């Protein structure tokens, strides 16, 4: 099913536009009363189905086989679960002057989310990088993030933003167990899911839209959105732009300093600097509850920003690889060309052969090494021939059995 032409011309990703539309719908028509319970139940079922499909489609074998390139994977994991969280913790210094505590909590949660798979592979392929490494790095980051992201959230977030230890139990029941069930049933239903991958993609996106609607509806009912002003949102966009620029710089120069090749550096840049919206939104809905609307806002803005910036960066990487070097090495042209060149009027012109300079004599042999005497042959021996005029003049004639040749002194 092809995307309509007008959607391709939108400056915003169509899925982000759908998410913004869902947020607007939740702001205008939030689920209240019994409808809120139905929306919460539907969103819970959508999250369980979503992570079951993740487990059934994700090839853990491919992720583990990719560990042969362990240095690259450790670099991506360090960028995703070490550098990002450190920068998120450093953002606490912006409270309350730039960010509100709720927005800073959402920014820190953004730094704990796993790396994305689809866009990392797409941008690495566009930039002519190591696509196989991007597949393995994204898959391995997602597998690790199912366990590591909730643990980091419990360690770094504590009780802020509505996060509680009870959320870890919800993580196990709604995320981890469905994921493991999908992994166990992968051998039986993996082929079916692969054949209907396009249709299941719509199921994934619809499930995420339901989670967003339920979270933002609950936030609107509780009046959470009144805590955010347009100026704070603008400040959040600026902080996330700096965060993305810092991560792109660290992954780019850091991978070069570690000695990776050009293709591996490309995979590290696009896998280590991005965050997964598909994995982060359901986790936020489970972890933060009513406060999930503010917690996912930084993630939604960062996702759109990383798509636009990385698309430009990937095209630049590909162009830099295709273009020839600016200063080509000097090559001497041959003195004589074999192929003729066509001149004016279609007349074929051949280059003139180069000749040695005139007034230049061959060097005389050194007196210390005199030339060897020329051996005489029977053809050079004078043979007297009576009655021949050359005999009287002292000329040398050839032998009778040799072709006739005369050499006079």
Buried (B, 14 or more C-beta within 10 A) or exposed (E): EEEEEEEEEEEEBBBBBBBBEBBEBBBEEBBEEEEBEEBBEBBBEBBBBBBBBBBBBBBEEEBEEBEEBEEBBEBBBBBBBEBBBEBBEEBEEBBEEBBBBBBBBBBBBBBBBBBBBEBBBBBBBBBBBBBBBBBBBBBBBBBBBBBBBBEBBBEBBEEBBBBBEEBBEBBBEBBBBBBBBBBEBBEEBBEEBEEEEEEBEEBBBBBBBBBBBBBBBBBBBBEBBEEBEEEBEEBBEEBBBEBBEBBBEBBBEBBEEBEBEBBBBBBBBBBBBBBBBBBBBBBBBBBBBBBBBBBBBBBBBBBBBBBEBBBEBBEEBBEEEEEEEEEEEEEEEEEEEEEEEEEEEEEEEEEEEEEEEEEEEEEEEEEEEEEEEEEEEEEBEBBEEEEEEBBEEEBBBBBEEEEEEEEEE
